[in-house]
């Protein structure tokens, strides 16, 4: 048991500081949230949502790397989240393209109903 405790403490000391990753992840998330709230172009809003997802993924991978014994579990979840986000962006851009073809705009303020 003492060997496992010492191994855990050694891993905590040798790991890069977690705060840096958390700050960068929070900044990415904040920039994405700010852009999604301020911008009116649907494509830019999708890009901002992806930026928010990447900030969360960075935080997830940082926590998984920080905890000894987690292995590649955090990176596995991050890849899963990115795959789901890719499907989400494909469906979202298809909807934006359909709206653009019918309305000739991707401005979310001008599209008030889904009627064609």
Secondary structure, 3 states (H helix, E strand, C coil): CHHHHHHHHHHHHHCCCHHHHHHHHHHHHHHHHHHHHHCCEHHHHHHHHHHHHHHHHHHHHHHHHHCCCCCCHHHHHHHHHHHHHHHHHHHHHHHHHHHHHHHCCCECCCCCCCCC
